[in-house]
Every structure is written in C-alpha cells, then in structure tokens.
Amino acid sequence: MYAYSSGQPWLTNALANEIVARILKNDYTRAITAEMVDIAKERLIEQRQTHLDSLTDKINDPRVRPIVLSIINGEAPDFDDYNDAVRYCRDLGIITPGNPVQFANPIYREIITRILNSSFSDGINQDLAQTSWYLRPGGALDMDKLLNAFVDFYRWHSESWLERFQYKEAGHQLLLMAFLQRILNGGGRIEREMAIGNGRTDLAVFWQDQVFPIELKMHHNARSEPDGLQQLARYMDKLGQKQGYLILFEKKTSEELPWETRIRREVHEVDGKEVILLGM
C-alpha cells in the first residue's frame, strides 16, 4: 500500500476502504492480501474519485503543464520559472519532494497519464483495438504484431492528431501508451517509469507470464539511438529480460523526413540481449 500511495493520507485511506468495505465487505476475520491491494489500486484508478479527478484541473494549470510534460518525455524543461514551477508542483503534492522529479506516487502517475491520453484512446478505432487480434493460439501476446499495428496507425494518424493535442510535446509517448492501454485492458497491464532528465520513458508490459520492456525516446541527434540502446539494456537487466523494444520517434515532420525513410525495423544485440528498434 505504501508503494502505491507513497504514504499520501487520502490514497492510503481510500485503498484501505476499498479493501475492507468493498472487497472484504467488512468481514474482519479475513486476511488482507497483496492481491487485494492490487485490485483496490486498479479500482481507484478506474473510478477516479473526487480527489483524484481534481488532478485534471491541476495538470491544466500553466505552471504545472511544463513539469508534467517534462516528466513524461524525460527531458529537462527550458524555461525561466522552472524552479518556481517545481516548488509549486511539490506544494500541490503532484510530484515527489526530492530528486528525481517524478510523479508523487504510482497512482497519480497512472491517472495523470490516462487523463492526458484519454482523447487519443477514445479516438482509436474499436476494430483495431480488439485484443484477440494480437494473441497467439495459446493466448500469448504477439508484441511484434501489436507494435507493427501501432507503426501503421502512427503513420496515418499521428501528425493530424498531435497537431490538435494540447500536450503535443509529449504526444508521441502518450499516443503509444493510449494504443497499448486500449488493447491490454483485455487482460494485461502497463507499468511506467518516467522522470525529468532521464531522456526517455520506460514501459513494462505484463501479459500473463510475459514481460515486455519498451523504451520510448525522441530522436534528437546522433547520440539518441546509441544512448537509447544502452538505456534499454539496463532497463532489461532490471526486469530480468533478454528481449526488449526501443521506439525511436522522429521530431521531423513527414515533409522533412518522408515516412518511407523514417519507418524502420532493426535488430541489435546489446550486452547479450536482443533489442528490436522501431524507428518512426
């Protein structure tokens, strides 16, 4: 419970109430298990109760927006009032009190991400988001097929969608997260790691007993790709996996860099691990 709430009083009490009153129905003879905490956490995120729903107003505050953007895309913001904005976000309880600058707890992180990508998620064609399309005969998730579908979707929709999006600076990452979320709601989950200054967003997709490390990174310069490969390899070590995916988003428009050139799939070996690079 502490890992999910970071000790935030309202969240701690809300988790406890969800477990005791709703899951256990006030049966005090039963033991509380870690699985119940997981269920309670997911319910809080889905319900977005009044306290959590107020995050919508906070993240649209002009003083909060640059910090939220920088956490999601992993890049240090470049504006004069950065320190004041960080203090303001800490006072609101949106981010951690110390470094690295990241969302205050996993529940806030998940809800803020879902609030921001909800417009993307709602716009994804229902047929494309059918989980069954991406499952192998035994029920395993075919991540290659899933990400290939996203590449095609991204090519035809990203520029028009991002142009209308308020948080367009983090739109590439949020668009992929929205795409994955729509499909994985059928039985999987996504864990996200993001903080200002780390230069990327790390995702771990869990499906049954499968774990897929995915790193999202903007292609700024010649260092972006090699740095991304090494960063993903370290993240794969953390998750104990031998295969992972590096998604490299181009900052250039399709007029500057045609889709025929920017879309690529490469397989790299990094420290004995297989990294599948998808450029787009």
C-alpha positions in Angstrom: 0.0 0.0 0.0 2.9 2.4 0.7 4.5 1.6 -2.6 1.3 2.6 -4.4 0.4 5.6 -2.3 3.8 6.8 -1.0 2.0 7.4 2.3 -0.3 10.1 0.9 -3.1 10.0 3.5 -6.1 10.2 1.3 -4.8 7.5 -1.0 -3.9 5.2 1.9 -7.3 5.6 3.4 -9.0 5.1 0.0 -7.1 1.9 -0.6 -7.9 0.6 2.9 -11.6 1.5 2.5 -11.8 -0.2 -0.9 -10.3 -3.4 0.6 -12.2 -3.5 3.9 -15.6 -2.2 2.9 -15.9 -3.3 -0.7 -13.7 -6.3 -1.3 -14.0 -7.9 2.2 -17.4 -6.4 2.8 -16.4 -5.6 6.4 -15.5 -9.2 7.2 -12.8 -8.6 9.7 -12.0 -12.3 10.1 -10.4 -12.4 6.6 -6.7 -11.6 5.9 -5.8 -8.7 3.6 -3.5 -9.9 0.8 -1.3 -8.1 -1.7 -3.6 -9.2 -4.5 -6.4 -7.3 -2.8 -4.2 -4.2 -2.7 -3.6 -4.5 -6.5 -7.3 -4.8 -7.1 -8.1 -1.8 -4.9 -5.4 0.3 -6.7 -6.9 -0.5 -10.1 -10.4 0.3 -8.9 -9.3 3.7 -7.6 -7.7 4.5 -10.9 -10.8 3.4 -12.8 -13.2 5.3 -10.5 -11.1 8.5 -10.4 -12.9 9.6 -7.3 -13.3 13.3 -6.5 -9.8 13.7 -5.0 -8.2 12.0 -8.0 -10.4 13.7 -10.6 -9.2 17.1 -9.3 -5.9 16.2 -10.9 -7.4 17.2 -14.2 -7.7 20.8 -13.2 -4.2 20.8 -11.7 -2.4 19.4 -14.7 -4.0 22.0 -16.9 -2.5 24.8 -14.8 0.0 26.7 -16.9 2.6 26.4 -14.1 2.1 22.6 -13.8 1.9 21.8 -17.5 5.7 22.1 -18.4 6.6 19.9 -15.4 4.1 17.2 -16.4 5.4 17.3 -20.0 9.0 17.0 -18.9 8.3 14.0 -16.7 6.5 12.2 -19.5 9.1 12.8 -22.2 12.1 12.6 -19.8 13.6 15.9 -20.9 14.6 18.8 -18.8 12.4 21.8 -19.4 13.9 25.0 -20.7 12.1 28.0 -19.2 13.0 30.7 -16.7 10.5 29.8 -14.0 11.5 26.1 -13.8 12.4 26.1 -10.1 9.3 28.1 -9.1 7.2 25.6 -11.1 8.8 22.6 -9.4 8.2 24.2 -5.9 4.6 24.9 -6.9 4.0 21.3 -8.1 5.6 20.0 -4.9 3.2 22.2 -2.8 0.3 20.7 -4.7 1.6 17.2 -4.0 1.8 16.2 -7.7 5.5 15.4 -7.7 7.9 13.9 -5.2 9.6 16.1 -2.6 13.1 15.2 -3.8 15.0 14.2 -7.0 14.5 12.8 -9.5 11.5 14.9 -10.3 8.7 12.4 -10.9 5.0 12.0 -10.1 4.3 11.7 -6.4 3.2 8.0 -6.5 2.2 5.3 -8.9 -1.5 6.0 -8.6 -1.1 9.7 -9.6 1.3 8.6 -12.4 -1.3 6.3 -13.8 -4.2 8.6 -13.5 -2.4 11.6 -14.9 -1.2 9.6 -17.9 -4.7 8.2 -18.6 -6.2 11.7 -18.3 -3.8 13.1 -20.8 -4.1 10.2 -23.3 -7.9 9.8 -23.0 -8.7 11.8 -26.1 -6.3 9.5 -28.1 -7.7 6.4 -26.5 -11.3 7.3 -27.3 -10.4 8.0 -30.9 -8.7 4.6 -31.7 -10.9 2.5 -33.9 -12.6 -0.2 -31.9 -11.8 -2.9 -34.5 -8.1 -2.0 -34.3 -8.2 -2.3 -30.5 -9.5 -5.8 -30.4 -7.2 -7.8 -28.1 -7.9 -11.0 -29.9 -6.1 -9.8 -33.0 -2.8 -9.8 -31.2 -2.9 -13.1 -29.4 -1.2 -16.3 -30.5 -3.2 -19.6 -30.5 -2.1 -20.4 -26.9 -3.2 -17.0 -25.6 0.3 -15.4 -25.5 0.6 -11.8 -26.6 2.3 -11.2 -30.0 4.1 -8.0 -29.2 5.7 -7.8 -32.7 2.3 -7.8 -34.3 0.9 -5.3 -31.8 3.7 -2.8 -32.4 3.6 -3.3 -36.1 -0.1 -2.3 -36.0 0.9 0.8 -34.0 3.5 1.8 -36.6 0.9 1.7 -39.3 -1.6 3.5 -37.1 1.0 6.1 -36.2 2.0 6.8 -39.8 -1.6 7.6 -40.9 -2.8 9.5 -37.8 0.0 10.9 -35.7 0.6 14.2 -37.4 -3.1 15.3 -37.6 -3.8 14.1 -34.1 -0.7 15.6 -32.5 -1.4 19.0 -34.1 -4.7 19.3 -32.2 -3.3 17.9 -28.9 -2.7 20.3 -26.0 0.2 18.3 -24.7 1.8 17.7 -28.2 5.3 17.8 -26.8 4.7 14.5 -25.1 2.1 13.4 -27.6 4.2 10.7 -29.3 4.7 8.8 -26.0 1.1 9.3 -24.9 -0.3 8.1 -28.2 1.6 4.8 -27.9 0.5 4.4 -24.3 -3.1 5.0 -25.3 -2.8 2.4 -28.0 -1.4 -0.2 -25.7 -3.8 0.6 -22.9 -6.9 0.1 -25.1 -5.6 -3.4 -26.1 -4.2 -4.5 -22.8 -7.3 -3.7 -20.9 -8.4 -7.2 -22.0 -6.1 -8.8 -19.5 -2.7 -7.2 -19.2 -1.2 -4.1 -17.5 1.4 -1.4 -18.1 4.0 -0.2 -15.6 5.6 3.2 -16.4 8.8 4.8 -15.3 9.3 8.4 -16.1 11.2 11.3 -14.6 12.7 14.7 -15.6 16.2 14.4 -17.1 16.3 10.6 -17.9 15.8 11.3 -21.6 13.2 8.6 -22.2 10.0 6.9 -20.9 10.3 3.2 -19.8 7.3 0.9 -20.1 6.9 -2.7 -19.0 4.0 -4.6 -20.5 2.8 -7.6 -18.5 0.6 -10.2 -20.1 0.1 -13.5 -18.2 3.7 -14.6 -17.6 5.2 -12.5 -20.4 7.1 -9.3 -19.7 8.0 -6.8 -22.5 10.4 -4.0 -21.8 9.8 -1.0 -24.1 11.7 2.3 -24.2 10.2 5.4 -25.8 12.7 8.0 -26.9 12.8 11.1 -29.2 15.4 11.1 -31.9 17.2 14.4 -31.3 20.7 13.8 -32.7 23.3 11.1 -33.4 23.5 10.2 -29.7 19.8 9.4 -29.3 19.9 5.9 -30.8 23.1 4.5 -29.1 22.1 6.1 -25.8 18.6 4.5 -26.2 20.1 1.1 -26.8 22.2 1.2 -23.7 19.4 2.7 -21.6 17.1 -0.1 -22.7 19.7 -2.8 -22.0 19.9 -1.5 -18.4 16.2 -1.5 -18.0 16.0 -5.1 -19.4 18.5 -6.1 -16.7 16.3 -4.6 -14.1 13.3 -6.6 -15.4 15.4 -9.8 -16.0 14.5 -9.9 -19.7 16.6 -10.8 -22.7 14.5 -9.1 -25.4 13.1 -5.6 -25.5 11.9 -2.8 -27.8 13.3 0.7 -28.4 10.7 3.0 -30.0 12.6 6.0 -31.6 10.3 8.8 -32.5 11.5 11.3 -35.1 11.0 15.0 -34.3 11.0 15.9 -38.0 7.8 16.2 -40.0 7.0 13.8 -42.9 7.8 16.7 -45.3 11.3 17.0 -43.7 11.8 13.2 -43.5 9.4 11.0 -45.6 7.7 8.1 -44.0 9.4 5.7 -46.4 12.7 6.7 -44.9 11.8 7.2 -41.2 10.0 3.9 -40.7 12.5 1.1 -40.0 12.9 -2.1 -38.0 16.3 -3.2 -36.9 17.5 -6.0 -34.5 20.5 -5.1 -32.4 22.5 -7.2 -29.9 23.4 -5.2 -26.8 25.3 -6.9 -23.9 24.0 -10.3 -24.9 20.4 -9.0 -25.2 18.2 -8.6 -28.3 16.9 -5.1 -28.9 14.3 -4.6 -31.6 14.5 -0.9 -32.8 11.4 0.6 -34.3 12.0 4.0 -35.9 9.1 6.1 -36.9 
